[in-house]
Amino acid sequence: MTARELEAALLIRCTDVARAVAPTAQDQREANVFQLAATVIRSQFPRESTSLKRASEQYFAAHPDERLASGDVVRNGWVASLSRLRDMLSQQLNGH
């Protein structure tokens, strides 16, 4: 899977979780990306942010040692940048 394909898949998962279609993170990457996504969309999409935060917190409750700092999530290549994550997720949530 290419980096773009992986990014697209994670955006779809973020959108589904934000809309409460898939309410839990499946792995460390998703949990950390959901946590970041919740932060970057909080002001524009508070309800969706809460869903993402809840999904990440449920995962971290069972795997507390897998929580990473924001910088580590970017360094791992799970998101390109926080602004890109915010912009792309906002477009998804707005239905574009």
Sequence and secondary structure as in RCSB ss.txt:
>XXXX:A:sequence
MTARELEAALLIRCTDVARAVAPTAQDQREANVFQLAATVIRSQFPRESTSLKRASEQYFAAHPDERLASGDVVR
NGWVASLSRLRDMLSQQLNGH
>XXXX:A:secstr
  HHHHHHHHHHHHHHHHTTSS S  SHHHHHHHHHHHHHHTTT HHHHHHHHHHHHHHHHH GGG   HHHHHH
TTSSS HHHHHHHHHHHHTT 
